Amino acid sequence: MASNNWYSNAAKTASRYAGRPSTFLLAVLVILGWIVTGPLFGFSDTWQLVINTGTTIVTFLMVFLIQNSQNRDTEAIQIKLDELIRATQGAHNALLDLEELSEEELDAFRSRYEAMAGAARKGLLDGLQDTDTPEA
Protein backbone atom coordinates (compact mmCIF):
# COMPACT_ATOMS: atom_id res chain seq x y z
CA MET A 1 0.00 0.00 0.00
CA ALA A 2 2.82 2.42 0.83
CA SER A 3 4.41 1.88 -2.58
CA ASN A 4 1.22 3.09 -4.31
CA ASN A 5 0.75 5.96 -1.87
CA TRP A 6 3.36 8.17 -3.55
CA TYR A 7 1.65 7.70 -6.92
CA SER A 8 -1.78 8.42 -5.50
CA ASN A 9 -0.56 11.59 -3.80
CA ALA A 10 1.35 12.71 -6.90
CA ALA A 11 -1.67 12.03 -9.13
CA LYS A 12 -4.02 13.96 -6.84
CA THR A 13 -1.65 16.93 -6.71
CA ALA A 14 -1.03 16.92 -10.46
CA SER A 15 -4.77 16.63 -11.16
CA ARG A 16 -5.50 19.56 -8.88
CA TYR A 17 -2.92 21.73 -10.64
CA ALA A 18 -3.73 20.53 -14.17
CA GLY A 19 -7.34 21.63 -13.83
CA ARG A 20 -6.58 25.19 -12.79
CA PRO A 21 -7.07 28.19 -15.08
CA SER A 22 -3.48 29.28 -14.41
CA THR A 23 -2.20 25.97 -15.79
CA PHE A 24 -4.27 26.45 -18.93
CA LEU A 25 -2.90 29.98 -19.26
CA LEU A 26 0.64 28.62 -18.89
CA ALA A 27 -0.04 26.12 -21.70
CA VAL A 28 -1.38 28.90 -23.93
CA LEU A 29 1.72 31.00 -23.19
CA VAL A 30 4.00 28.08 -24.09
CA ILE A 31 2.17 27.66 -27.41
CA LEU A 32 2.35 31.40 -28.10
CA GLY A 33 6.06 31.37 -27.25
CA TRP A 34 6.57 28.48 -29.62
CA ILE A 35 4.67 30.31 -32.40
CA VAL A 36 6.66 33.51 -31.86
CA THR A 37 9.96 31.63 -32.10
CA GLY A 38 8.92 30.07 -35.41
CA PRO A 39 10.47 32.81 -37.60
CA LEU A 40 13.65 32.77 -35.47
CA PHE A 41 14.15 29.08 -36.29
CA GLY A 42 12.86 29.36 -39.85
CA PHE A 43 9.91 27.13 -39.02
CA SER A 44 12.36 24.23 -39.16
CA ASP A 45 11.65 20.57 -38.61
CA THR A 46 13.40 20.78 -35.24
CA TRP A 47 11.19 23.71 -34.24
CA GLN A 48 8.10 21.63 -35.07
CA LEU A 49 9.54 18.54 -33.39
CA VAL A 50 9.93 20.44 -30.11
CA ILE A 51 6.20 21.18 -29.79
CA ASN A 52 5.18 17.76 -31.10
CA THR A 53 7.42 15.95 -28.62
CA GLY A 54 6.37 18.18 -25.73
CA THR A 55 2.66 17.79 -26.35
CA THR A 56 3.00 14.04 -26.88
CA ILE A 57 4.78 13.62 -23.55
CA VAL A 58 2.25 15.77 -21.69
CA THR A 59 -0.67 13.95 -23.33
CA PHE A 60 0.80 10.53 -22.54
CA LEU A 61 1.26 11.41 -18.86
CA MET A 62 -2.14 13.09 -18.59
CA VAL A 63 -3.87 9.90 -19.77
CA PHE A 64 -2.62 8.13 -16.64
CA LEU A 65 -3.57 11.03 -14.38
CA ILE A 66 -7.05 11.22 -15.85
CA GLN A 67 -7.53 7.47 -15.53
CA ASN A 68 -6.35 7.57 -11.91
CA SER A 69 -8.79 10.40 -11.13
CA GLN A 70 -11.63 8.59 -12.89
CA ASN A 71 -10.93 5.35 -11.02
CA ARG A 72 -10.79 7.13 -7.66
CA ASP A 73 -13.98 9.11 -8.35
CA THR A 74 -15.86 6.06 -9.59
CA GLU A 75 -14.82 3.99 -6.60
CA ALA A 76 -15.87 6.74 -4.19
CA ILE A 77 -19.26 7.10 -5.91
CA GLN A 78 -19.81 3.34 -5.81
CA ILE A 79 -19.03 3.23 -2.09
CA LYS A 80 -21.41 6.13 -1.44
CA LEU A 81 -24.16 4.45 -3.46
CA ASP A 82 -23.57 1.18 -1.62
CA GLU A 83 -23.92 3.02 1.67
CA LEU A 84 -27.18 4.62 0.56
CA ILE A 85 -28.56 1.23 -0.45
CA ARG A 86 -27.38 -0.34 2.80
CA ALA A 87 -28.87 2.43 4.95
CA THR A 88 -32.22 2.67 3.13
CA GLN A 89 -34.90 0.56 4.73
CA GLY A 90 -36.56 -1.64 2.15
CA ALA A 91 -33.70 -1.33 -0.34
CA HIS A 92 -32.38 -4.47 -1.96
CA ASN A 93 -28.98 -5.33 -0.52
CA ALA A 94 -28.39 -7.59 -3.54
CA LEU A 95 -27.74 -4.38 -5.47
CA LEU A 96 -24.65 -3.65 -3.41
CA ASP A 97 -21.46 -4.00 -5.39
CA LEU A 98 -23.21 -4.43 -8.76
CA GLU A 99 -20.11 -3.17 -10.58
CA GLU A 100 -18.42 -6.48 -9.77
CA LEU A 101 -21.06 -8.62 -11.54
CA SER A 102 -20.70 -10.15 -15.00
CA GLU A 103 -22.43 -8.63 -18.03
CA GLU A 104 -25.04 -11.40 -17.97
CA GLU A 105 -25.86 -10.78 -14.31
CA LEU A 106 -26.11 -7.03 -14.92
CA ASP A 107 -28.38 -7.64 -17.92
CA ALA A 108 -30.68 -9.74 -15.74
CA PHE A 109 -30.96 -6.94 -13.16
CA ARG A 110 -31.45 -4.36 -15.92
CA SER A 111 -34.23 -6.43 -17.50
CA ARG A 112 -36.08 -6.68 -14.17
CA TYR A 113 -35.84 -2.93 -13.60
CA GLU A 114 -36.87 -2.15 -17.18
CA ALA A 115 -39.93 -4.36 -16.70
CA MET A 116 -40.78 -2.56 -13.45
CA ALA A 117 -40.35 0.82 -15.16
CA GLY A 118 -42.61 -0.27 -18.03
CA ALA A 119 -45.27 -1.47 -15.62
CA ALA A 120 -45.05 1.79 -13.66
CA ARG A 121 -45.45 3.88 -16.83
CA LYS A 122 -48.44 1.79 -17.89
CA GLY A 123 -49.91 2.24 -14.42
CA LEU A 124 -49.47 6.00 -14.66
CA LEU A 125 -51.40 6.01 -17.94
CA ASP A 126 -54.14 4.04 -16.19
CA GLY A 127 -54.25 6.67 -13.43
CA LEU A 128 -52.38 4.68 -10.79
CA GLN A 129 -49.76 6.10 -8.44
CA ASP A 130 -46.07 5.46 -8.96
CA THR A 131 -44.94 5.46 -5.35
CA ASP A 132 -44.87 1.83 -4.29
CA THR A 133 -41.79 -0.32 -3.79
CA PRO A 134 -42.25 -3.52 -5.80
CA GLU A 135 -39.93 -6.46 -5.26
CA ALA A 136 -37.10 -6.72 -7.74
FIDO-616865 format. One record per residue: x, z negated, y of N, C-alpha, C, O in turn; residue number from 1; residue in one letter. Coordinates in Angstrom, 1 decimal. Each point is the difference from the previous one (the first is absolute). Example, Ala and Ser with C-alpha at 12.3 -4.5 7.8 and 13.67 -1.06 7.14 Angstrom:
2
13.2 | -7.8 | -5.7 | -0.9 | 0.0 | 1.2 | 0.9 | 0.0 | 1.2 | 1.0 | -0.7 | 0.0 | 1 | A;
-1.4 | 1.4 | 1.1 | 0.9 | 0.0 | 1.1 | -0.8 | -0.8 | 1.1 | 0.5 | -0.1 | 1.1 | 2 | S;
END
This chain:
136
0.8 | 0.0 | -1.2 | -0.8 | 0.0 | 1.2 | 0.9 | 0.0 | 1.3 | -0.4 | 0.7 | 0.9 | 1 | M;
1.5 | -1.5 | -0.9 | 0.8 | 0.0 | 1.1 | 0.7 | 1.3 | 0.3 | 0.2 | 0.3 | 1.2 | 2 | A;
0.1 | 0.5 | -2.2 | 0.6 | 1.3 | 0.2 | -0.9 | 1.0 | 0.7 | 0.5 | 0.8 | 0.7 | 3 | S;
-1.8 | -1.0 | -0.9 | -1.0 | 0.9 | 0.7 | -0.4 | -0.5 | 1.4 | -0.5 | 0.7 | 0.8 | 4 | N;
0.8 | -2.0 | -0.6 | -0.4 | -0.6 | 1.3 | 0.7 | 0.6 | 1.2 | -0.6 | 0.2 | 1.0 | 5 | N;
1.9 | 0.2 | -1.2 | 0.7 | 0.6 | 1.2 | -0.7 | 1.4 | 0.3 | -0.1 | 0.3 | 1.2 | 6 | W;
-0.3 | 0.4 | -2.2 | -0.7 | 1.3 | 0.2 | -1.3 | -0.2 | 0.7 | -0.4 | 0.7 | 0.9 | 7 | Y;
-0.4 | -1.6 | -1.4 | -1.3 | -0.3 | 0.5 | 0.1 | -0.4 | 1.5 | -0.7 | 0.5 | 0.8 | 8 | S;
1.7 | -1.4 | -0.5 | 0.1 | -0.4 | 1.4 | 0.5 | 1.2 | 0.9 | -0.5 | 0.1 | 1.1 | 9 | N;
1.4 | 0.7 | -1.7 | 0.6 | 1.1 | 0.8 | -1.2 | 1.0 | 0.2 | -0.1 | 0.6 | 1.1 | 10 | A;
-0.7 | -0.3 | -2.1 | -1.1 | 0.9 | 0.1 | -1.0 | -0.4 | 1.0 | -0.5 | 0.8 | 0.8 | 11 | A;
0.1 | -2.1 | -0.8 | -0.9 | -0.6 | 1.0 | 0.5 | 0.2 | 1.4 | -0.7 | 0.4 | 0.9 | 12 | K;
2.0 | -0.8 | -0.7 | 0.5 | 0.1 | 1.3 | 0.1 | 1.5 | 0.5 | -0.4 | 0.3 | 1.1 | 13 | T;
0.9 | 0.5 | -2.0 | 0.1 | 1.5 | 0.4 | -1.4 | 0.5 | 0.3 | -0.2 | 0.8 | 0.9 | 14 | A;
-0.8 | -1.1 | -1.7 | -1.4 | 0.5 | 0.2 | -0.5 | -0.5 | 1.4 | -0.7 | 0.7 | 0.7 | 15 | S;
1.0 | -2.0 | -0.4 | -0.5 | -0.5 | 1.3 | 0.6 | 0.8 | 1.1 | -0.7 | 0.3 | 1.0 | 16 | R;
2.0 | -0.1 | -1.1 | 0.7 | 0.7 | 1.1 | -0.4 | 1.5 | 0.1 | -0.1 | 0.6 | 1.0 | 17 | Y;
0.0 | 0.0 | -2.2 | -0.3 | 1.5 | -0.1 | -1.4 | 0.3 | 0.6 | -0.2 | 1.1 | 0.6 | 18 | A;
-0.7 | -2.0 | -0.6 | -1.3 | 0.2 | 0.5 | -0.2 | -0.2 | 1.5 | -1.1 | 0.1 | 0.6 | 19 | G;
2.1 | -0.6 | 0.1 | -0.1 | -0.3 | 1.4 | 0.1 | 1.2 | 0.9 | 0.7 | 1.0 | -0.3 | 20 | R;
-1.4 | -1.0 | 1.4 | 0.1 | 1.1 | 1.0 | 1.5 | 0.2 | 0.5 | 0.4 | 1.2 | 0.2 | 21 | P;
0.3 | -2.3 | -0.1 | 1.4 | 0.2 | 0.5 | 0.9 | 0.8 | -1.0 | 0.9 | 0.7 | 0.4 | 22 | S;
-1.2 | -0.9 | -1.7 | 0.7 | 0.8 | -1.0 | -0.4 | 1.5 | 0.0 | 0.9 | 0.8 | -0.1 | 23 | T;
-2.1 | -0.6 | 0.4 | -0.5 | 1.4 | 0.1 | 0.7 | 0.6 | 1.3 | 0.5 | 1.2 | -0.1 | 24 | F;
-0.4 | -1.9 | 1.2 | 0.6 | 0.5 | 1.2 | 1.5 | 0.2 | -0.3 | 0.5 | 1.1 | 0.5 | 25 | L;
0.1 | -1.9 | -1.2 | 1.4 | 0.2 | -0.4 | 0.2 | 1.3 | -0.8 | 0.9 | 0.8 | 0.3 | 26 | L;
-1.8 | -0.5 | -1.2 | 0.1 | 1.2 | -0.8 | -0.2 | 1.2 | 0.9 | 0.7 | 1.0 | -0.1 | 27 | A;
-1.7 | -1.1 | 1.1 | -0.2 | 1.1 | 0.9 | 1.3 | 0.3 | 0.8 | 0.4 | 1.1 | 0.3 | 28 | V;
0.2 | -2.2 | 0.2 | 1.2 | 0.1 | 0.8 | 1.2 | 0.6 | -0.8 | 0.7 | 0.8 | 0.5 | 29 | L;
-0.6 | -1.1 | -1.8 | 1.0 | 0.6 | -0.8 | -0.2 | 1.5 | -0.1 | 0.9 | 0.8 | 0.1 | 30 | V;
-2.2 | -0.4 | -0.3 | -0.3 | 1.4 | -0.1 | 0.3 | 0.7 | 1.3 | 0.5 | 1.1 | 0.0 | 31 | I;
-0.9 | -1.7 | 1.1 | 0.2 | 0.6 | 1.3 | 1.6 | 0.1 | 0.2 | 0.4 | 1.0 | 0.6 | 32 | L;
0.3 | -2.0 | -1.0 | 1.5 | 0.1 | 0.2 | 0.5 | 1.1 | -0.9 | 1.0 | 0.7 | 0.5 | 33 | G;
-1.5 | -0.6 | -1.6 | 0.5 | 1.1 | -0.9 | -0.3 | 1.4 | 0.6 | 0.8 | 0.9 | 0.0 | 34 | W;
-2.0 | -0.8 | 0.6 | -0.4 | 1.3 | 0.6 | 0.9 | 0.3 | 1.2 | 0.4 | 1.1 | 0.2 | 35 | I;
-0.2 | -2.1 | 0.6 | 0.9 | 0.2 | 1.2 | 1.4 | 0.4 | -0.4 | 0.6 | 0.7 | 0.8 | 36 | V;
-0.1 | -1.2 | -1.9 | 1.4 | 0.3 | -0.4 | 0.1 | 1.4 | -0.6 | 1.1 | 0.5 | -0.3 | 37 | T;
-2.3 | 0.1 | 0.0 | 0.0 | 1.3 | -0.6 | 0.9 | 1.0 | 0.7 | 0.9 | 0.6 | -0.7 | 38 | G;
-1.1 | -0.4 | 2.0 | 0.9 | 1.0 | 0.7 | 1.5 | -0.4 | 0.0 | 0.8 | 0.9 | 0.0 | 39 | P;
-0.6 | -2.2 | 0.0 | 1.4 | -0.4 | 0.0 | 0.7 | 0.4 | -1.3 | 1.2 | 0.3 | 0.0 | 40 | L;
-1.9 | -0.3 | -1.1 | 0.6 | 0.4 | -1.3 | -0.4 | 1.4 | -0.4 | 0.2 | 0.4 | -1.1 | 41 | F;
-0.8 | 0.4 | 2.0 | -0.3 | 1.3 | -0.2 | -1.1 | 0.2 | -1.1 | 0.0 | 1.0 | -0.7 | 42 | G;
-0.8 | -2.0 | 0.5 | -1.1 | 0.0 | -1.0 | 0.6 | 0.4 | -1.3 | -0.6 | 0.7 | -0.8 | 43 | F;
1.7 | -1.3 | 0.5 | 0.8 | 0.4 | -1.3 | -0.7 | -0.6 | -1.2 | -1.0 | -0.8 | 0.0 | 44 | S;
1.5 | 1.3 | -1.2 | -0.5 | -0.5 | -1.2 | 0.2 | -1.5 | -0.2 | -0.8 | -0.7 | -0.5 | 45 | D;
2.0 | 0.3 | 1.0 | 0.3 | -1.5 | -0.1 | -1.0 | -0.8 | 0.8 | -0.4 | -1.0 | -0.4 | 46 | T;
0.1 | 1.5 | 1.6 | -0.9 | -0.7 | 0.9 | -1.4 | -0.1 | -0.7 | -0.6 | -1.1 | 0.1 | 47 | W;
0.2 | 2.1 | -0.8 | -1.3 | 0.0 | -0.7 | 0.1 | -0.9 | -1.2 | -0.9 | -0.8 | -0.3 | 48 | Q;
2.0 | 0.8 | -0.4 | 0.2 | -0.8 | -1.2 | 0.0 | -1.5 | 0.4 | -0.5 | -0.8 | -0.9 | 49 | L;
0.9 | 0.4 | 2.0 | 0.0 | -1.4 | 0.4 | -1.4 | -0.5 | 0.1 | -0.3 | -1.1 | -0.6 | 50 | V;
-0.6 | 1.8 | 1.2 | -1.4 | -0.5 | 0.1 | -0.7 | 0.1 | -1.4 | -0.8 | -0.9 | -0.4 | 51 | I;
1.1 | 2.0 | -0.3 | -0.6 | 0.1 | -1.3 | 0.4 | -1.1 | -1.0 | -0.8 | -0.6 | -0.7 | 52 | N;
2.1 | 0.3 | 0.7 | 0.5 | -1.1 | -0.8 | -0.5 | -1.3 | 0.4 | -0.5 | -0.8 | -0.9 | 53 | T;
0.5 | 0.5 | 2.2 | -0.5 | -1.3 | 0.5 | -1.5 | -0.2 | -0.4 | -0.4 | -1.1 | -0.4 | 54 | G;
-0.4 | 2.1 | 0.7 | -1.4 | -0.1 | -0.3 | -0.3 | -0.1 | -1.5 | -0.9 | -0.7 | -0.4 | 55 | T;
1.7 | 1.4 | -0.4 | -0.2 | -0.1 | -1.5 | 0.3 | -1.4 | -0.5 | -0.7 | -0.6 | -0.8 | 56 | T;
1.8 | 0.0 | 1.3 | 0.4 | -1.3 | -0.4 | -1.1 | -1.1 | 0.4 | -0.4 | -0.8 | -0.8 | 57 | I;
0.0 | 0.9 | 2.1 | -1.0 | -0.9 | 0.5 | -1.3 | 0.1 | -0.8 | -0.6 | -0.9 | -0.4 | 58 | V;
0.1 | 2.2 | 0.1 | -1.2 | 0.2 | -0.8 | 0.1 | -0.5 | -1.4 | -0.9 | -0.7 | -0.5 | 59 | T;
2.1 | 0.9 | -0.1 | 0.2 | -0.5 | -1.4 | -0.1 | -1.5 | 0.0 | -0.7 | -0.5 | -0.9 | 60 | F;
1.3 | -0.2 | 1.8 | 0.0 | -1.4 | 0.0 | -1.4 | -0.6 | 0.4 | -0.5 | -1.0 | -0.6 | 61 | L;
-0.2 | 1.7 | 1.5 | -1.3 | -0.4 | 0.4 | -1.1 | 0.1 | -1.1 | -0.9 | -0.8 | -0.1 | 62 | M;
1.1 | 1.7 | -0.8 | -0.9 | 0.2 | -1.2 | 0.0 | -1.3 | -0.8 | -1.0 | -0.5 | -0.4 | 63 | V;
2.2 | -0.1 | 0.2 | 0.1 | -1.3 | -0.8 | -0.6 | -1.1 | 0.8 | -0.7 | -0.9 | -0.6 | 64 | F;
0.9 | 0.8 | 1.9 | -0.6 | -1.0 | 0.8 | -1.5 | 0.1 | 0.0 | -0.7 | -1.0 | -0.1 | 65 | L;
0.2 | 2.2 | 0.3 | -1.5 | 0.2 | 0.0 | -0.6 | -0.4 | -1.3 | -1.0 | -0.7 | -0.1 | 66 | I;
1.7 | 1.1 | -1.0 | -0.5 | -0.4 | -1.3 | 0.0 | -1.5 | -0.2 | -1.0 | -0.5 | -0.6 | 67 | Q;
2.1 | -0.1 | 1.0 | 0.0 | -1.5 | -0.1 | -1.1 | -0.7 | 0.8 | -0.6 | -0.9 | -0.5 | 68 | N;
0.4 | 1.4 | 1.7 | -1.1 | -0.6 | 0.8 | -1.3 | 0.3 | -0.6 | -0.9 | -0.9 | -0.1 | 69 | S;
0.6 | 2.1 | -0.5 | -1.2 | 0.3 | -0.6 | -0.2 | -0.9 | -1.2 | -1.1 | -0.5 | -0.2 | 70 | Q;
2.1 | 0.4 | -0.6 | -0.1 | -0.9 | -1.2 | -0.4 | -1.4 | 0.3 | -0.8 | -0.6 | -0.6 | 71 | N;
1.5 | 0.0 | 1.6 | -0.2 | -1.3 | 0.4 | -1.4 | -0.2 | 0.6 | -0.7 | -1.0 | -0.4 | 72 | R;
0.3 | 1.9 | 1.2 | -1.4 | -0.1 | 0.6 | -1.1 | 0.2 | -1.1 | -0.9 | -0.8 | 0.0 | 73 | D;
1.1 | 1.7 | -0.9 | -1.0 | 0.2 | -1.0 | -0.1 | -1.2 | -0.9 | -1.1 | -0.5 | -0.4 | 74 | T;
2.3 | -0.1 | 0.0 | 0.0 | -1.2 | -0.8 | -0.7 | -1.2 | 0.7 | -0.8 | -0.7 | -0.6 | 75 | E;
1.1 | 0.6 | 1.9 | -0.7 | -1.1 | 0.7 | -1.5 | 0.2 | 0.1 | -0.7 | -1.0 | -0.1 | 76 | A;
0.3 | 2.2 | 0.3 | -1.5 | 0.3 | 0.1 | -0.6 | -0.3 | -1.4 | -1.1 | -0.5 | 0.0 | 77 | I;
1.7 | 0.9 | -1.0 | -0.5 | -0.2 | -1.4 | -0.2 | -1.5 | -0.2 | -1.0 | -0.4 | -0.6 | 78 | Q;
2.0 | -0.4 | 0.9 | 0.0 | -1.4 | -0.2 | -1.2 | -0.6 | 0.9 | -0.7 | -0.9 | -0.5 | 79 | I;
0.6 | 1.3 | 1.7 | -1.1 | -0.5 | 0.8 | -1.4 | 0.4 | -0.6 | -0.9 | -0.8 | 0.0 | 80 | K;
0.8 | 2.0 | -0.4 | -1.3 | 0.5 | -0.6 | -0.2 | -0.8 | -1.3 | -1.2 | -0.5 | -0.3 | 81 | L;
2.2 | 0.2 | -0.5 | -0.2 | -0.8 | -1.2 | -0.4 | -1.4 | 0.3 | -0.9 | -0.5 | -0.6 | 82 | D;
1.4 | 0.0 | 1.7 | -0.4 | -1.4 | 0.4 | -1.5 | 0.0 | 0.5 | -0.7 | -0.9 | -0.3 | 83 | E;
0.3 | 2.0 | 1.0 | -1.4 | 0.0 | 0.4 | -0.9 | 0.1 | -1.2 | -1.1 | -0.6 | 0.0 | 84 | L;
1.5 | 1.4 | -1.0 | -0.9 | 0.2 | -1.2 | 0.0 | -1.4 | -0.7 | -1.1 | -0.5 | -0.4 | 85 | I;
2.3 | -0.1 | 0.3 | 0.0 | -1.3 | -0.7 | -0.8 | -1.1 | 0.7 | -0.7 | -0.8 | -0.7 | 86 | R;
0.7 | 0.8 | 2.0 | -0.7 | -1.1 | 0.7 | -1.5 | 0.3 | 0.3 | -0.7 | -0.9 | 0.4 | 87 | A;
0.3 | 2.1 | -0.7 | -1.4 | 0.4 | 0.3 | -0.9 | -0.4 | -1.2 | 0.2 | 0.6 | -1.1 | 88 | T;
-1.1 | -1.4 | 1.3 | -0.9 | -0.4 | -1.1 | -0.8 | 1.2 | -0.5 | -0.6 | 0.6 | 0.9 | 89 | Q;
0.5 | -0.4 | -2.1 | -0.8 | 1.2 | -0.5 | 0.8 | 1.2 | -0.2 | -0.5 | 1.0 | -0.5 | 90 | G;
1.8 | -1.0 | 1.1 | 0.8 | 1.2 | -0.1 | 0.5 | 0.2 | -1.5 | 0.1 | -1.0 | -0.7 | 91 | A;
0.2 | 2.2 | 0.4 | 0.5 | 0.3 | -1.4 | 1.5 | -0.2 | 0.0 | 0.8 | 0.8 | 0.5 | 92 | H;
-0.3 | -1.8 | -1.2 | 1.4 | -0.3 | -0.1 | 0.7 | 1.1 | -0.8 | 1.3 | 0.1 | 0.0 | 93 | N;
-2.0 | 0.7 | -0.8 | 0.6 | 1.1 | -0.7 | 0.6 | 1.1 | 1.0 | 0.8 | 0.8 | -0.4 | 94 | A;
-1.2 | -0.9 | 1.6 | 0.5 | 1.0 | 1.0 | 1.3 | -0.5 | 0.6 | 0.6 | 0.8 | 0.7 | 95 | L;
-0.2 | -2.0 | -1.0 | 1.3 | -0.4 | 0.4 | 1.1 | 0.9 | -0.6 | -0.1 | 0.3 | -1.2 | 96 | L;
1.1 | 0.1 | 2.0 | 1.1 | 0.7 | -0.5 | -0.3 | 1.4 | -0.6 | 0.6 | 0.4 | -0.9 | 97 | D;
-1.6 | 0.2 | 1.5 | -0.4 | 1.4 | -0.4 | 1.1 | 1.0 | 0.1 | 0.1 | 0.9 | -0.8 | 98 | L;
0.8 | -1.1 | 1.7 | 1.1 | 1.0 | 0.2 | 0.9 | 0.1 | -1.2 | 0.8 | 0.9 | -0.1 | 99 | E;
-0.9 | -1.9 | -0.8 | 0.9 | 0.1 | -1.2 | -0.7 | 0.7 | -1.2 | 0.7 | 0.2 | -1.0 | 100 | E;
-1.9 | 0.2 | 1.2 | -0.8 | 0.6 | -1.1 | 0.4 | 1.5 | -0.2 | 0.6 | 0.6 | 1.0 | 101 | L;
-0.9 | 0.0 | -2.1 | 0.3 | 1.4 | -0.2 | -1.0 | 0.8 | 0.7 | -1.1 | -0.5 | 0.5 | 102 | S;
1.3 | 1.8 | -0.4 | -0.9 | 0.9 | 0.7 | -1.4 | 0.0 | -0.7 | -1.0 | 0.0 | 0.6 | 103 | E;
1.0 | 0.0 | -1.9 | -1.2 | 0.0 | -0.8 | -0.9 | -1.3 | 0.3 | -1.2 | 0.1 | 0.2 | 104 | E;
1.9 | -1.2 | -0.2 | -0.7 | -1.3 | 0.3 | -0.5 | 0.0 | 1.4 | -1.1 | -0.5 | 0.3 | 105 | E;
1.9 | 1.0 | 0.7 | -0.5 | 0.1 | 1.4 | -1.2 | 1.0 | 0.1 | -1.0 | -0.3 | 0.7 | 106 | L;
1.0 | 1.4 | -1.4 | -1.1 | 0.9 | 0.0 | -1.2 | -0.6 | -0.6 | -1.1 | 0.2 | 0.5 | 107 | D;
1.2 | -1.1 | -1.5 | -1.2 | -0.7 | -0.5 | -0.6 | -0.9 | 1.0 | -1.2 | 0.0 | 0.2 | 108 | A;
2.0 | -0.8 | 0.5 | -0.5 | -0.8 | 1.1 | -0.6 | 0.8 | 1.1 | -1.1 | -0.3 | 0.4 | 109 | F;
1.8 | 1.4 | 0.0 | -0.5 | 0.8 | 1.0 | -1.4 | 0.6 | -0.3 | -0.9 | 0.0 | 0.8 | 110 | R;
0.7 | 0.4 | -2.1 | -1.2 | 0.6 | -0.4 | -1.2 | -1.0 | 0.1 | -1.1 | 0.3 | 0.4 | 111 | S;
1.4 | -1.6 | -0.8 | -1.0 | -1.0 | 0.0 | -0.4 | -0.3 | 1.5 | -1.2 | -0.2 | 0.3 | 112 | R;
2.2 | 0.2 | 0.6 | -0.3 | -0.3 | 1.4 | -0.7 | 1.2 | 0.6 | -0.9 | -0.2 | 0.9 | 113 | Y;
1.2 | 1.4 | -1.3 | -0.7 | 1.2 | 0.6 | -1.4 | 0.0 | -0.5 | -0.9 | 0.3 | 0.8 | 114 | E;
0.6 | -0.7 | -2.0 | -1.3 | -0.1 | -0.6 | -0.8 | -1.1 | 0.8 | -1.2 | 0.3 | 0.4 | 115 | A;
1.8 | -1.4 | -0.1 | -0.7 | -1.0 | 0.7 | -0.3 | 0.4 | 1.5 | -1.1 | -0.2 | 0.5 | 116 | M;
2.1 | 1.0 | 0.1 | -0.3 | 0.5 | 1.3 | -1.1 | 1.0 | 0.0 | -0.8 | 0.0 | 0.9 | 117 | A;
0.8 | 0.8 | -1.9 | -1.1 | 1.0 | -0.1 | -1.4 | -0.6 | -0.1 | -0.9 | 0.4 | 0.6 | 118 | G;
0.9 | -1.5 | -1.5 | -1.3 | -0.7 | -0.2 | -0.4 | -0.7 | 1.3 | -1.2 | 0.0 | 0.3 | 119 | A;
2.2 | -0.5 | 0.4 | -0.3 | -0.7 | 1.3 | -0.6 | 0.9 | 1.0 | -0.9 | -0.3 | 0.7 | 120 | A;
1.5 | 1.5 | -0.6 | -0.5 | 1.0 | 1.0 | -1.4 | 0.5 | -0.4 | -0.8 | 0.2 | 0.9 | 121 | R;
0.6 | 0.0 | -2.2 | -1.3 | 0.4 | -0.4 | -1.0 | -1.1 | 0.3 | -1.2 | 0.3 | 0.5 | 122 | K;
1.6 | -1.6 | -0.7 | -0.9 | -1.1 | 0.3 | -0.3 | 0.0 | 1.5 | -1.1 | -0.4 | 0.4 | 123 | G;
2.1 | 0.7 | 0.5 | -0.3 | 0.0 | 1.4 | -1.0 | 1.0 | 0.4 | -0.9 | -0.2 | 0.8 | 124 | L;
1.0 | 1.4 | -1.5 | -1.0 | 1.0 | 0.3 | -1.4 | -0.4 | -0.4 | -1.0 | 0.5 | 0.5 | 125 | L;
0.9 | -1.3 | -1.6 | -1.2 | -0.5 | -0.5 | -0.5 | -1.2 | 0.8 | -1.0 | -0.6 | -0.3 | 126 | D;
1.8 | 0.2 | 1.3 | -0.4 | -1.2 | 0.9 | 0.4 | -1.3 | -0.5 | -0.4 | -1.1 | 0.5 | 127 | G;
1.3 | 1.1 | -1.5 | 0.5 | -1.3 | -0.5 | 1.2 | -0.5 | 0.8 | 0.6 | 0.8 | 0.8 | 128 | L;
-0.3 | -2.1 | -0.9 | 1.1 | -0.6 | 0.7 | 1.3 | 0.3 | -0.8 | 0.0 | 0.2 | -1.2 | 129 | Q;
1.1 | -0.2 | 2.0 | 1.3 | 0.3 | -0.6 | 0.9 | -1.3 | 0.1 | 1.2 | 0.1 | 0.5 | 130 | D;
-1.7 | -1.2 | -0.9 | 0.8 | -1.3 | 0.3 | 0.2 | -0.8 | -1.3 | 0.4 | -1.1 | 0.1 | 131 | T;
-0.8 | 1.7 | -1.2 | 0.2 | -0.8 | -1.3 | 1.5 | 0.1 | -0.5 | 0.8 | 0.8 | 0.6 | 132 | D;
-0.5 | -1.5 | -1.6 | 1.3 | 0.1 | -0.6 | -0.1 | 0.3 | -1.5 | 0.0 | -0.9 | -0.9 | 133 | T;
-0.2 | 2.2 | 0.6 | -0.2 | 0.4 | -1.4 | 1.3 | -0.2 | -0.8 | 1.1 | 0.0 | 0.6 | 134 | P;
-1.2 | -0.2 | -1.9 | 1.2 | -0.1 | -0.9 | 0.7 | 1.3 | -0.1 | -0.6 | 1.0 | -0.1 | 135 | E;
1.9 | -1.1 | 0.1 | 0.8 | 1.2 | -0.1 | 0.1 | 0.3 | -1.5 | 0.6 | 1.0 | -0.4 | 136 | A;
END
